[in-house]
């Protein structure tokens, strides 16, 4: 983590890392059990954007970008029909 980002945390870094681990495990469980996969992928994508922002350019950056693209693909592929109807203004045909 970049020093400027660590200074923004209102809690100690160790507690932030534990919270991040719990979030990652929760996202993984949601995706594993196919429970609201679009929402889990959206939260995962937002989390990865934050990670990429605060970690800077490292050798892990390419991996994180690949995970971000994968999370966005899962989110787009598993959007519920009501969300698609709102996005594209398509009426559901019976």
C-alpha positions as a Markdown table, in Angstrom:
| # | Residue | x | y | z |
|---|---|---|---|---|
| 1 | Unk | 0.0 | 0.0 | 0.0 |
| 2 | Unk | 1.2 | 3.5 | -0.8 |
| 3 | Unk | 2.1 | 5.6 | 2.2 |
| 4 | Unk | -0.4 | 8.3 | 1.1 |
| 5 | Unk | -3.2 | 5.7 | 1.2 |
| 6 | Unk | -2.2 | 4.3 | 4.5 |
| 7 | Unk | -2.4 | 7.7 | 6.0 |
| 8 | Unk | -6.1 | 8.0 | 5.0 |
| 9 | Unk | -7.1 | 4.9 | 6.9 |
| 10 | Unk | -9.0 | 5.7 | 10.2 |
| 11 | Unk | -8.1 | 2.2 | 11.5 |
| 12 | Unk | -4.7 | 0.4 | 11.8 |
| 13 | Unk | -3.4 | -1.2 | 8.7 |
| 14 | Unk | -3.6 | -4.7 | 10.2 |
| 15 | Unk | -7.4 | -4.3 | 10.8 |
| 16 | Unk | -7.9 | -3.0 | 7.3 |
| 17 | Unk | -6.1 | -6.1 | 5.9 |
| 18 | Unk | -8.3 | -8.4 | 8.0 |
| 19 | Unk | -11.4 | -6.5 | 6.7 |
| 20 | Unk | -10.1 | -6.9 | 3.1 |
| 21 | Unk | -9.6 | -10.6 | 3.7 |
| 22 | Unk | -13.1 | -11.0 | 5.0 |
| 23 | Unk | -14.5 | -9.1 | 2.0 |
| 24 | Unk | -12.5 | -11.3 | -0.4 |
| 25 | Unk | -13.8 | -14.5 | 1.2 |
| 26 | Unk | -17.4 | -13.3 | 1.2 |
| 27 | Unk | -17.2 | -12.3 | -2.5 |
| 28 | Unk | -15.6 | -15.7 | -3.3 |
| 29 | Unk | -18.3 | -17.6 | -1.4 |
| 30 | Unk | -21.1 | -15.6 | -3.2 |
| 31 | Unk | -19.5 | -16.5 | -6.6 |
| 32 | Unk | -18.9 | -20.1 | -5.6 |
| 33 | Unk | -22.5 | -20.8 | -4.5 |
| 34 | Unk | -23.9 | -18.7 | -7.3 |
| 35 | Unk | -25.7 | -16.4 | -4.9 |
| 36 | Unk | -26.3 | -13.0 | -6.5 |
| 37 | Unk | -23.2 | -13.4 | -8.7 |
| 38 | Unk | -23.7 | -10.1 | -10.5 |
| 39 | Unk | -23.7 | -8.2 | -7.2 |
| 40 | Unk | -20.7 | -10.1 | -5.9 |
| 41 | Unk | -18.8 | -9.4 | -9.2 |
| 42 | Unk | -19.7 | -5.7 | -9.0 |
| 43 | Unk | -18.4 | -5.4 | -5.4 |
| 44 | Unk | -15.3 | -7.4 | -6.4 |
| 45 | Unk | -14.7 | -5.1 | -9.4 |
| 46 | Unk | -15.1 | -2.0 | -7.2 |
| 47 | Unk | -12.7 | -3.5 | -4.7 |
| 48 | Unk | -10.1 | -4.3 | -7.4 |
| 49 | Unk | -10.3 | -0.7 | -8.7 |
| 50 | Unk | -9.6 | 0.5 | -5.2 |
| 51 | Unk | -6.7 | -2.0 | -4.8 |
| 52 | Unk | -5.2 | -0.8 | -8.1 |
| 53 | Unk | -5.5 | 2.8 | -7.1 |
| 54 | Unk | -3.8 | 2.5 | -3.7 |
| 55 | Unk | -1.2 | -0.1 | -4.6 |
| 56 | Unk | 0.4 | 1.6 | -7.5 |
| 57 | Unk | 2.3 | -0.1 | -10.4 |
| 58 | Unk | 3.9 | -3.3 | -9.2 |
| 59 | Unk | 4.5 | -6.8 | -10.6 |
| 60 | Unk | 1.0 | -7.8 | -9.3 |
| 61 | Unk | -0.8 | -5.0 | -11.3 |
| 62 | Unk | -1.2 | -7.2 | -14.4 |
| 63 | Unk | -2.9 | -9.9 | -12.3 |
| 64 | Unk | -5.2 | -7.4 | -10.7 |
| 65 | Unk | -6.2 | -6.0 | -14.1 |
| 66 | Unk | -7.0 | -9.5 | -15.4 |
| 67 | Unk | -9.1 | -10.2 | -12.3 |
| 68 | Unk | -10.9 | -6.9 | -12.8 |
| 69 | Unk | -11.8 | -7.8 | -16.4 |
| 70 | Unk | -12.9 | -11.2 | -15.3 |
| 71 | Unk | -15.1 | -9.7 | -12.5 |
| 72 | Unk | -16.7 | -7.3 | -15.0 |
| 73 | Unk | -17.3 | -10.1 | -17.5 |
| 74 | Unk | -19.1 | -12.2 | -14.8 |
| 75 | Unk | -21.1 | -9.2 | -13.7 |
| 76 | Unk | -22.3 | -8.4 | -17.3 |
| 77 | Unk | -23.0 | -12.0 | -18.1 |
| 78 | Unk | -25.1 | -12.6 | -14.9 |
| 79 | Unk | -27.2 | -9.4 | -14.8 |
| 80 | Unk | -30.8 | -10.1 | -14.0 |
| 81 | Unk | -33.4 | -9.4 | -16.7 |
| 82 | Unk | -34.9 | -6.5 | -14.8 |
| 83 | Unk | -31.6 | -4.7 | -14.8 |
| 84 | Unk | -31.2 | -5.4 | -18.5 |
| 85 | Unk | -34.7 | -4.0 | -19.1 |
| 86 | Unk | -33.8 | -0.8 | -17.3 |
| 87 | Unk | -30.5 | -0.5 | -19.2 |
| 88 | Unk | -31.8 | -1.1 | -22.7 |
| 89 | Unk | -35.4 | -0.1 | -22.2 |
| 90 | Unk | -36.6 | -3.4 | -23.6 |
| 91 | Unk | -39.9 | -4.7 | -22.5 |
| 92 | Unk | -40.0 | -8.3 | -21.4 |
| 93 | Unk | -41.8 | -10.4 | -23.9 |
| 94 | Unk | -44.1 | -13.1 | -22.6 |
